[in-house]
């Protein structure tokens, strides 16, 4: 029978945390908020699949540091939106780090009711600034009237679809930072069939084949609406 270990050993988590914070240093206050979030995630993971169980021993480097690195690409951004927040990466992690910035807020968009409930509890426990929207991404984007400085997404949908969701925000000056894997070039090739973009690619600090796609301008090519879609 296949062994299923839900929680990593304390020594594993401590070593991984040290490695993550060496890559993406944070204040003591932010570290404390992240600790509370990680503890809560471990409790909920036993009943709700928030992250792949195989990634739990490297939660800090694989998920938290991967999320924190976005801050350096938009250091003055106060109002963020996170598409398909799921277990809170990068949205909750960003909210924990932004708690010390006056008037900062992260809009967390999640269509799954159980995950949205977890996100609300994570904001409460971590004392982090954010608003959870139980909604499809496209529907929520059309309802957000506040100026969004930066929009993010991680493991949610193909780049082509994400760009379609972000386009209304980009028209109002929003920067997009999308975390992608080793297929990023193929996704960019597909996206440029429908969108006029000038992407900047940043290699992930956490190694592997991770990339961050940075977009400051998004314009639709012709009148095609094919690029819009849902994150099924």
Residue, then its C-alpha position, 0 to 999 in steps of 0.5 A: x500500500x502506498x504510504x501517505x505522510x501528510x506532515x513533514x518532520x520538524x527538522x525537514x521543515x526547519x531546514x527548508x525554512x532556513x533555506x527559503x528565508x536565505x533566498x527571500x529574507x523577511x522581517x521578524x514580524x512577517x516571519x511570524x505571520x508566515x509561521x502562523x499561516x504554515x501551521x494553519x495550512x498543515x491543519x487544513x491539509x489533513x482534510x482539504x488538499x491545498x498543496x501536493x502532499x509531496x511538496x510539504x517537506x519543501x513548503x517554504x522553498x517550493x511555495x513561500x520563497x517562490x511567492x515572496x520573490x514577486x515583491x522585488x519586481x513590484x516594490x511599490x505596489x500596495x494593492x494586489x490581485x491574485x487569480x485562483x489563490x487556492x492554498x494561498x500561493x502567492x496571495x496569502x504569502x504576499x499579504x503576510x509580507x505587505x502587512x507592514x505597508x500602510x493601506x496594502x491589500x491583496x484581493x484573493x480570487x478563488x472559485x472553490x468554496x472550501x479553499x475560499x474558507x481557508x483563505x479567509x481563516x488564513x488572513x485572520x490567523x496571520x493578521x494579514x490584509x486581504x479580501x477573499x472573493x468567492x468567484x470565477x476569475x473573469x466575473x470578479x475582474x469585471x467587478x473590482x473597481x479599485x485600482x490594482x497595482x499588480x496582478x499575480x497567478x500561479x498554477x491556475x491556467x495557461x498564460x493565454x487565458x491569464x492574459x485575457x483575464x488581466x487585460x481589463x486591469x492592464x488597461x488601467x495600468x496594472x502590472x502582471x506577474x505570472x509564475x510559470x514552469x518549464x513550458x513558458x516559451x511554448x505558452x508565450x508563443x501561443x499567447x502572442x497569437x492573440x495578444x500584443x505583449x512585451x514580456x520580461x522573463x525572470x528566472x525563479x530564485x528557487x531554482x528548477x525550471x520556474x519563471x516569472x512572466x512580467x507584463x506591463x502592457x497587454x493589447x488584443x490583436x485584431x478582434x479575436x476573443x479566443x484568448x478568453x477562457x475559464x480556468x477549468 
